[in-house]
Amino acid sequence: MLTWMAWTWPTALFFLFIITCLATLTVLELRYPGGDPRRGVFGLDTTRGDRLFISLLGSAYIFLAYLGFFGPPLWIPLAIALAWGFFVFRYV
């Protein structure tokens, strides 16, 4: 099913996750409009979309750094990335 583009299932799941995040943010914006920027602990004014981008970018760096220093398995960086995402959406 995914052979036409040489995708793997983890790659497809990653893009499905990104699409799900964007759809969730769209529903949140429609249900609770406004999304006014707020100033967090880093002194940045961020919206929901900004926080999603920061959490995804930070998670990518977490995984790459962990792979560079320790290698697989990736359960530890997954826990760190989830904690990072929680921190970003709560405090940034």
N, CA, C and O atoms as a printed pandas DataFrame, in Angstrom:
     atom_number atom_name residue_name chain_id  residue_number  x_coord  y_coord  z_coord
0              1         N          MET        A               1    0.809   -1.198    0.000
1              2        CA          MET        A               1    0.000    0.000    0.000
2              3         C          MET        A               1    0.854    1.264    0.000
3              4         O          MET        A               1    0.497    2.254   -0.638
4              5         N          LEU        A               2    1.961    1.235    0.701
5              6        CA          LEU        A               2    2.823    2.419    0.762
6              7         C          LEU        A               2    4.059    2.291   -0.124
7              8         O          LEU        A               2    4.959    3.128   -0.047
8              9         N          THR        A               3    4.119    1.260   -0.963
9             10        CA          THR        A               3    5.325    1.022   -1.757
10            11         C          THR        A               3    5.529    2.028   -2.876
11            12         O          THR        A               3    6.658    2.192   -3.340
12            13         N          TRP        A               4    4.487    2.707   -3.328
13            14        CA          TRP        A               4    4.615    3.638   -4.440
14            15         C          TRP        A               4    5.541    4.798   -4.110
15            16         O          TRP        A               4    6.065    5.439   -5.021
16            17         N          MET        A               5    5.757    5.084   -2.829
17            18        CA          MET        A               5    6.612    6.193   -2.457
18            19         C          MET        A               5    7.746    5.741   -1.540
19            20         O          MET        A               5    8.461    6.566   -0.970
20            21         N          ALA        A               6    7.902    4.440   -1.405
21            22        CA          ALA        A               6    8.935    3.852   -0.558
22            23         C          ALA        A               6    8.821    4.322    0.884
23            24         O          ALA        A               6    9.828    4.516    1.565
24            25         N          TRP        A               7    7.590    4.504    1.343
25            26        CA          TRP        A               7    7.353    4.879    2.722
26            27         C          TRP        A               7    7.348    3.646    3.597
27            28         O          TRP        A               7    7.044    2.540    3.150
28            29         N          THR        A               8    7.685    3.857    4.833
29            30        CA          THR        A               8    7.537    2.800    5.819
30            31         C          THR        A               8    6.338    3.138    6.695
31            32         O          THR        A               8    5.860    4.272    6.693
32            33         N          TRP        A               9    5.861    2.164    7.435
33            34        CA          TRP        A               9    4.730    2.427    8.323
34            35         C          TRP        A               9    5.059    3.463    9.393
35            36         O          TRP        A               9    4.206    4.298    9.693
36            37         N          PRO        A              10    6.260    3.451    9.987
37            38        CA          PRO        A              10    6.565    4.512   10.957
38            39         C          PRO        A              10    6.526    5.907   10.331
39            40         O          PRO        A              10    6.097    6.860   10.982
40            41         N          THR        A              11    6.967    6.040    9.078
41            42        CA          THR        A              11    6.910    7.335    8.409
42            43         C          THR        A              11    5.472    7.766    8.187
43            44         O          THR        A              11    5.124    8.924    8.414
44            45         N          ALA        A              12    4.643    6.841    7.747
45            46        CA          ALA        A              12    3.232    7.150    7.535
46            47         C          ALA        A              12    2.560    7.523    8.853
47            48         O          ALA        A              12    1.754    8.453    8.888
48            49         N          LEU        A              13    2.873    6.822    9.925
49            50        CA          LEU        A              13    2.294    7.141   11.238
50            51         C          LEU        A              13    2.743    8.508   11.730
51            52         O          LEU        A              13    1.976    9.228   12.368
52            53         N          PHE        A              14    3.992    8.864   11.431
53            54        CA          PHE        A              14    4.481   10.187   11.824
54            55         C          PHE        A              14    3.679   11.280   11.123
55            56         O          PHE        A              14    3.251   12.242   11.761
56            57         N          PHE        A              15    3.475   11.136    9.821
57            58        CA          PHE        A              15    2.703   12.148    9.106
58            59         C          PHE        A              15    1.243   12.149    9.529
59            60         O          PHE        A              15    0.606   13.202    9.556
60            61         N          LEU        A              16    0.712   10.991    9.857
61            62        CA          LEU        A              16   -0.648   10.925   10.388
62            63         C          LEU        A              16   -0.737   11.653   11.730
63            64         O          LEU        A              16   -1.731   12.320   12.016
64            65         N          PHE        A              17    0.302   11.520   12.546
65            66        CA          PHE        A              17    0.355   12.240   13.822
66            67         C          PHE        A              17    0.364   13.752   13.599
67            68         O          PHE        A              17   -0.345   14.483   14.292
68            69         N          ILE        A              18    1.153   14.221   12.647
69            70        CA          ILE        A              18    1.217   15.653   12.350
70            71         C          ILE        A              18   -0.143   16.151   11.858
71            72         O          ILE        A              18   -0.607   17.208   12.285
72            73         N          ILE        A              19   -0.776   15.403   10.971
73            74        CA          ILE        A              19   -2.094   15.789   10.466
74            75         C          ILE        A              19   -3.110   15.810   11.595
75            76         O          ILE        A              19   -3.958   16.700   11.649
76            77         N          THR        A              20   -3.035   14.837   12.500
77            78        CA          THR        A              20   -3.940   14.799   13.648
78            79         C          THR        A              20   -3.728   16.004   14.560
79            80         O          THR        A              20   -4.692   16.583   15.061
80            81         N          CYS        A              21   -2.482   16.377   14.776
81            82        CA          CYS        A              21   -2.191   17.568   15.592
82            83         C          CYS        A              21   -2.790   18.819   14.958
83            84         O          CYS        A              21   -3.414   19.629   15.642
84            85         N          LEU        A              22   -2.599   18.974   13.657
85            86        CA          LEU        A              22   -3.138   20.151   12.973
86            87         C          LEU        A              22   -4.661   20.159   12.996
87            88         O          LEU        A              22   -5.267   21.215   13.173
88            89         N          ALA        A              23   -5.286   19.005   12.822
89            90        CA          ALA        A              23   -6.745   18.925   12.881
90            91         C          ALA        A              23   -7.249   19.248   14.282
91            92         O          ALA        A              23   -8.267   19.923   14.439
92            93         N          THR        A              24   -6.543   18.770   15.293
93            94        CA          THR        A              24   -6.918   19.070   16.679
94            95         C          THR        A              24   -6.826   20.564   16.952
95            96         O          THR        A              24   -7.721   21.136   17.574
96            97         N          LEU        A              25   -5.755   21.200   16.495
97            98        CA          LEU        A              25   -5.617   22.640   16.678
98            99         C          LEU        A              25   -6.711   23.401   15.932
99           100         O          LEU        A              25   -7.191   24.428   16.413
100          101         N          THR        A              26   -7.104   22.905   14.768
101          102        CA          THR        A              26   -8.186   23.544   14.023
102          103         C          THR        A              26   -9.505   23.454   14.787
103          104         O          THR        A              26  -10.236   24.438   14.894
104          105         N          VAL        A              27   -9.801   22.275   15.314
105          106        CA          VAL        A              27  -11.026   22.094   16.095
106          107         C          VAL        A              27  -11.002   22.963   17.347
107          108         O          VAL        A              27  -12.013   23.573   17.695
108          109         N          LEU        A              28   -9.866   23.026   18.021
109          110        CA          LEU        A              28   -9.753   23.873   19.211
110          111         C          LEU        A              28   -9.979   25.341   18.869
111          112         O          LEU        A              28  -10.631   26.068   19.619
112          113         N          GLU        A              29   -9.442   25.765   17.745
113          114        CA          GLU        A              29   -9.608   27.163   17.347
114          115         C          GLU        A              29  -11.059   27.461   16.984
115          116         O          GLU        A              29  -11.562   28.547   17.275
116          117         N          LEU        A              30  -11.723   26.516   16.361
117          118        CA          LEU        A              30  -13.127   26.716   16.013
118          119         C          LEU        A              30  -14.020   26.688   17.251
119          120         O          LEU        A              30  -14.982   27.448   17.353
120          121         N          ARG        A              31  -13.692   25.813   18.178
121          122        CA          ARG        A              31  -14.513   25.679   19.387
122          123         C          ARG        A              31  -14.221   26.777   20.399
123          124         O          ARG        A              31  -15.141   27.324   21.007
124          125         N          TYR        A              32  -12.954   27.101   20.580
125          126        CA          TYR        A              32  -12.535   28.144   21.523
126          127         C          TYR        A              32  -11.742   29.194   20.763
127          128         O          TYR        A              32  -10.513   29.199   20.830
128          129         N          PRO        A              33  -12.416   30.087   20.042
129          130        CA          PRO        A              33  -11.691   31.038   19.193
130          131         C          PRO        A              33  -10.869   32.027   20.019
131          132         O          PRO        A              33  -11.079   32.216   21.217
132          133         N          GLY        A              34   -9.973   32.613   19.350
133          134        CA          GLY        A              34   -9.130   33.614   20.004
134          135         C          GLY        A              34   -7.687   33.190   19.929
135          136         O          GLY        A              34   -6.916   33.717   19.127
136          137         N          GLY        A              35   -7.322   32.247   20.753
137          138        CA          GLY        A              35   -5.947   31.783   20.757
138          139         C          GLY        A              35   -4.966   32.914   20.924
139          140         O          GLY        A              35   -3.905   32.923   20.300
140          141         N          ASP        A              36   -5.318   33.883   21.775
141          142        CA          ASP        A              36   -4.453   35.031   21.972
142          143         C          ASP        A              36   -3.057   34.598   22.405
143          144         O          ASP        A              36   -2.911   33.657   23.186
144          145         N          PRO        A              37   -2.039   35.278   21.904
145          146        CA          PRO        A              37   -0.682   34.946   22.334
146          147         C          PRO        A              37   -0.522   35.141   23.834
147          148         O          PRO        A              37   -1.122   36.037   24.429
148          149         N          ARG        A              38    0.283   34.301   24.420
149          150        CA          ARG        A              38    0.597   34.452   25.837
150          151         C          ARG        A              38    2.109   34.401   26.013
151          152         O          ARG        A              38    2.827   33.766   25.241
152          153         N          ARG        A              39    2.561   35.080   27.037
153          154        CA          ARG        A              39    3.994   35.152   27.318
154          155         C          ARG        A              39    4.347   34.063   28.320
155          156         O          ARG        A              39    3.753   33.981   29.395
156          157         N          GLY        A              40    5.318   33.228   27.961
157          158        CA          GLY        A              40    5.704   32.107   28.802
158          159         C          GLY        A              40    7.024   32.345   29.513
159          160         O          GLY        A              40    7.514   33.470   29.608
160          161         N          VAL        A              41    7.584   31.247   30.010
161          162        CA          VAL        A              41    8.806   31.333   30.805
162          163         C          VAL        A              41   10.018   31.767   29.984
163          164         O          VAL        A              41   10.987   32.278   30.546
164          165         N          PHE        A              42    9.982   31.573   28.672
165          166        CA          PHE        A              42   11.103   31.989   27.833
166          167         C          PHE        A              42   10.971   33.431   27.369
167          168         O          PHE        A              42   11.857   33.943   26.685
168          169         N          GLY        A              43    9.879   34.089   27.729
169          170        CA          GLY        A              43    9.666   35.474   27.333
170          171         C          GLY        A              43    9.185   35.635   25.907
171          172         O          GLY        A              43    9.285   36.720   25.336
172          173         N          LEU        A              44    8.665   34.566   25.327
173          174        CA          LEU        A              44    8.150   34.625   23.962
174          175         C          LEU        A              44    6.633   34.749   23.988
175          176         O          LEU        A              44    5.971   34.161   24.844
176          177         N          ASP        A              45    6.094   35.503   23.066
177          178        CA          ASP        A              45    4.649   35.519   22.878
178          179         C          ASP        A              45    4.311   34.408   21.895
179          180         O          ASP        A              45    4.703   34.465   20.729
180          181         N          THR        A              46    3.582   33.395   22.362
181          182        CA          THR        A              46    3.296   32.246   21.508
182          183         C          THR        A              46    1.803   31.964   21.450
183          184         O          THR        A              46    1.064   32.210   22.404
184          185         N          THR        A              47    1.378   31.439   20.300
185          186        CA          THR        A              47    0.008   30.956   20.124
186          187         C          THR        A              47    0.047   29.427   20.181
187          188         O          THR        A              47    1.109   28.829   20.354
188          189         N          ARG        A              48   -1.120   28.806   20.033
189          190        CA          ARG        A              48   -1.171   27.336   20.054
190          191         C          ARG        A              48   -0.296   26.739   18.956
191          192         O          ARG        A              48    0.434   25.777   19.191
192          193         N          GLY        A              49   -0.372   27.307   17.771
193          194        CA          GLY        A              49    0.425   26.805   16.653
194          195         C          GLY        A              49    1.920   26.964   16.891
195          196         O          GLY        A              49    2.707   26.082   16.548
196          197         N          ASP        A              50    2.305   28.087   17.480
197          198        CA          ASP        A              50    3.720   28.302   17.807
198          199         C          ASP        A              50    4.208   27.254   18.802
199          200         O          ASP        A              50    5.311   26.722   18.671
200          201         N          ARG        A              51    3.373   26.968   19.797
201          202        CA          ARG        A              51    3.756   25.980   20.806
202          203         C          ARG        A              51    3.861   24.587   20.206
203          204         O          ARG        A              51    4.732   23.809   20.595
204          205         N          LEU        A              52    2.969   24.260   19.250
205          206        CA          LEU        A              52    3.074   22.970   18.561
206          207         C          LEU        A              52    4.385   22.892   17.791
207          208         O          LEU        A              52    5.091   21.887   17.864
208          209         N          PHE        A              53    4.710   23.943   17.059
209          210        CA          PHE        A              53    5.952   23.958   16.290
210          211         C          PHE        A              53    7.168   23.833   17.206
211          212         O          PHE        A              53    8.082   23.063   16.913
212          213         N          ILE        A              54    7.191   24.574   18.300
213          214        CA          ILE        A              54    8.320   24.510   19.240
214          215         C          ILE        A              54    8.449   23.114   19.836
215          216         O          ILE        A              54    9.557   22.596   19.972
216          217         N          SER        A              55    7.323   22.501   20.192
217          218        CA          SER        A              55    7.392   21.170   20.786
218          219         C          SER        A              55    7.851   20.127   19.766
219          220         O          SER        A              55    8.626   19.236   20.113
220          221         N          LEU        A              56    7.390   20.220   18.516
221          222        CA          LEU        A              56    7.829   19.268   17.500
222          223         C          LEU        A              56    9.299   19.446   17.153
223          224         O          LEU        A              56   10.030   18.467   17.010
224          225         N          LEU        A              57    9.729   20.689   17.018
225          226        CA          LEU        A              57   11.132   20.950   16.711
226          227         C          LEU        A              57   12.041   20.494   17.853
227          228         O          LEU        A              57   13.081   19.876   17.623
228          229         N          GLY        A              58   11.637   20.807   19.087
229          230        CA          GLY        A              58   12.417   20.365   20.240
230          231         C          GLY        A              58   12.464   18.853   20.340
231          232         O          GLY        A              58   13.502   18.289   20.685
232          233         N          SER        A              59   11.351   18.186   20.044
233          234        CA          SER        A              59   11.318   16.724   20.087
234          235         C          SER        A              59   12.270   16.126   19.052
235          236         O          SER        A              59   12.946   15.135   19.326
236          237         N          ALA        A              60   12.322   16.725   17.870
237          238        CA          ALA        A              60   13.246   16.232   16.849
238          239         C          ALA        A              60   14.690   16.340   17.336
239          240         O          ALA        A              60   15.477   15.411   17.158
240          241         N          TYR        A              61   15.035   17.460   17.943
241          242        CA          TYR        A              61   16.390   17.616   18.478
242          243         C          TYR        A              61   16.666   16.637   19.610
243          244         O          TYR        A              61   17.775   16.114   19.717
244          245         N          ILE        A              62   15.683   16.384   20.446
245          246        CA          ILE        A              62   15.853   15.418   21.538
246          247         C          ILE        A              62   16.166   14.037   20.973
247          248         O          ILE        A              62   17.102   13.377   21.424
248          249         N          PHE        A              63   15.385   13.600   19.987
249          250        CA          PHE        A              63   15.619   12.289   19.392
250          251         C          PHE        A              63   16.964   12.220   18.681
251          252         O          PHE        A              63   17.685   11.231   18.821
252          253         N          LEU        A              64   17.313   13.259   17.918
253          254        CA          LEU        A              64   18.600   13.244   17.214
254          255         C          LEU        A              64   19.784   13.246   18.174
255          256         O          LEU        A              64   20.764   12.534   17.958
256          257         N          ALA        A              65   19.695   14.041   19.223
257          258        CA          ALA        A              65   20.785   14.065   20.209
258          259         C          ALA        A              65   20.908   12.712   20.907
259          260         O          ALA        A              65   22.015   12.214   21.110
260          261         N          TYR        A              66   19.785   12.126   21.271
261          262        CA          TYR        A              66   19.831   10.823   21.944
262          263         C          TYR        A              66   20.424    9.764   21.017
263          264         O          TYR        A              66   21.258    8.960   21.433
264          265         N          LEU        A              67   19.988    9.772   19.766
265          266        CA          LEU        A              67   20.552    8.809   18.815
266          267         C          LEU        A              67   22.047    9.022   18.617
267          268         O          LEU        A              67   22.807    8.060   18.500
268          269         N          GLY        A              68   22.466   10.282   18.581
269          270        CA          GLY        A              68   23.883   10.574   18.394
270          271         C          GLY        A              68   24.740   10.140   19.568
271          272         O          GLY        A              68   25.866    9.679   19.380
272          273         N          PHE        A              69   24.221   10.281   20.767
273          274        CA          PHE        A              69   25.010    9.949   21.951
274          275         C          PHE        A              69   24.848    8.504   22.406
275          276         O          PHE        A              69   25.817    7.895   22.860
276          277         N          PHE        A              70   23.650    7.944   22.296
277          278        CA          PHE        A              70   23.388    6.634   22.888
278          279         C          PHE        A              70   22.915    5.582   21.898
279          280         O          PHE        A              70   23.196    4.399   22.087
280          281         N          GLY        A              71   22.209    5.976   20.855
281          282        CA          GLY        A              71   21.653    5.012   19.912
282          283         C          GLY        A              71   20.330    4.449   20.412
283          284         O          GLY        A              71   19.796    4.896   21.427
284          285         N          PRO        A              72   19.799    3.446   19.676
285          286        CA          PRO        A              72   18.514    2.885   20.082
286          287         C          PRO        A              72   18.658    2.090   21.378
287          288         O          PRO        A              72   19.779    1.742   21.749
288          289         N          PRO        A              73   17.586    1.796   22.066
289          290        CA          PRO        A              73   16.168    2.002   21.806
290          291         C          PRO        A              73   15.749    3.447   22.123
291          292         O          PRO        A              73   16.459    4.186   22.805
292          293         N          LEU        A              74   14.603    3.810   21.617
293          294        CA          LEU        A              74   14.178    5.204   21.680
294          295         C          LEU        A              74   13.068    5.463   22.701
295          296         O          LEU        A              74   12.366    6.468   22.585
296          297         N          TRP        A              75   12.888    4.610   23.675
297          298        CA          TRP        A              75   11.843    4.822   24.684
298          299         C          TRP        A              75   12.179    5.977   25.613
299          300         O          TRP        A              75   11.285    6.715   26.027
300          301         N          ILE        A              76   13.439    6.144   25.944
301          302        CA          ILE        A              76   13.846    7.235   26.841
302          303         C          ILE        A              76   13.643    8.599   26.184
303          304         O          ILE        A              76   13.057    9.485   26.807
304          305         N          PRO        A              77   14.111    8.804   24.932
305          306        CA          PRO        A              77   13.841   10.116   24.319
306          307         C          PRO        A              77   12.359   10.350   24.067
307          308         O          PRO        A              77   11.917   11.499   24.038
308          309         N          LEU        A              78   11.581    9.285   23.883
309          310        CA          LEU        A              78   10.142    9.459   23.733
310          311         C          LEU        A              78    9.547   10.048   25.009
311          312         O          LEU        A              78    8.722   10.960   24.956
312          313         N          ALA        A              79    9.972    9.520   26.154
313          314        CA          ALA        A              79    9.484   10.061   27.432
314          315         C          ALA        A              79    9.933   11.507   27.619
315          316         O          ALA        A              79    9.158   12.343   28.083
316          317         N          ILE        A              80   11.174   11.804   27.263
317          318        CA          ILE        A              80   11.683   13.177   27.382
318          319         C          ILE        A              80   10.919   14.105   26.444
319          320         O          ILE        A              80   10.571   15.221   26.829
320          321         N          ALA        A              81   10.656   13.654   25.218
321          322        CA          ALA        A              81    9.933   14.482   24.244
322          323         C          ALA        A              81    8.499   14.733   24.698
323          324         O          ALA        A              81    7.986   15.838   24.522
324          325         N          LEU        A              82    7.846   13.734   25.278
325          326        CA          LEU        A              82    6.496   13.940   25.797
326          327         C          LEU        A              82    6.501   14.948   26.951
327          328         O          LEU        A              82    5.621   15.804   27.047
328          329         N          ALA        A              83    7.498   14.831   27.816
329          330        CA          ALA        A              83    7.622   15.798   28.912
330          331         C          ALA        A              83    7.900   17.200   28.358
331          332         O          ALA        A              83    7.359   18.184   28.863
332          333         N          TRP        A              84    8.729   17.290   27.337
333          334        CA          TRP        A              84    9.017   18.571   26.684
334          335         C          TRP        A              84    7.742   19.167   26.091
335          336         O          TRP        A              84    7.478   20.359   26.253
336          337         N          GLY        A              85    6.955   18.343   25.408
337          338        CA          GLY        A              85    5.707   18.816   24.828
338          339         C          GLY        A              85    4.747   19.320   25.890
339          340         O          GLY        A              85    4.103   20.353   25.705
340          341         N          PHE        A              86    4.644   18.607   26.993
341          342        CA          PHE        A              86    3.792   19.061   28.108
342          343         C          PHE        A              86    4.286   20.392   28.640
343          344         O          PHE        A              86    3.492   21.304   28.871
344          345         N          PHE        A              87    5.596   20.511   28.836
345          346        CA          PHE        A              87    6.185   21.751   29.345
346          347         C          PHE        A              87    5.898   22.913   28.411
347          348         O          PHE        A              87    5.520   23.997   28.856
348          349         N          VAL        A              88    6.077   22.687   27.121
349          350        CA          VAL        A              88    5.883   23.766   26.134
350          351         C          VAL        A              88    4.432   24.232   26.142
351          352         O          VAL        A              88    4.172   25.435   26.180
352          353         N          PHE        A              89    3.480   23.293   26.105
353          354        CA          PHE        A              89    2.083   23.714   26.045
354          355         C          PHE        A              89    1.588   24.273   27.367
355          356         O          PHE        A              89    0.613   25.024   27.389
356          357         N          ARG        A              90    2.227   23.929   28.453
357          358        CA          ARG        A              90    1.771   24.423   29.744
358          359         C          ARG        A              90    2.439   25.743   30.134
359          360         O          ARG        A              90    1.778   26.636   30.664
360          361         N          TYR        A              91    3.726   25.871   29.879
361          362        CA          TYR        A              91    4.481   26.999   30.437
362          363         C          TYR        A              91    5.085   27.954   29.416
363          364         O          TYR        A              91    5.526   29.036   29.803
364          365         N          VAL        A              92    5.127   27.614   28.153
365          366        CA          VAL        A              92    5.772   28.486   27.162
366          367         C          VAL        A              92    4.742   29.375   26.507
367          368         O          VAL        A              92    5.084   30.182   25.643
